Amino acid sequence: MGITRINPCARWSDVTVYNGIAHFVEVADSDTTADVRGQAQQIFAQAEEMLASVGSDKSRVLSCTIYITDFANFDAFNKEWEAWFPEGCAPSRACVKAELANSELLVEIAFVAAAG
């Protein structure tokens, strides 16, 4: 079974698909000065585009790993998380406090979703 890489470059691919499972990571890319809710909204909008590129949608997200820089932002982030997923479709998830490569970023999410 082949591996499909969407928009690969030297450091990453936008999405990597293997055996019907899509893997991708999103950070806020249009306004890194936004608060955690604004960054989460950007991430979810970008995720919808990535999911659509592999014939999927947010109801087919299997798991997420959330990297957040400050747990003081956890409740605000969760409000956006809960608003984004359709009822009954929240995936399994892990949430880790982490230092991100760009100090303006407040959250980064690694997604795993069923493709096709």
Buried (B, 14 or more C-beta within 10 A) or exposed (E): EEEBBBEEEEEEBBBBBEEEBBBBBBBBEEEBEBEBBBBBBBBBBBBBEBBEBBEBBBBBBEEBBBBBBEEEBBEBBBEBBEEBBEEEEBBEEEBEEEEBEEEEBBBBBBBBBBBE
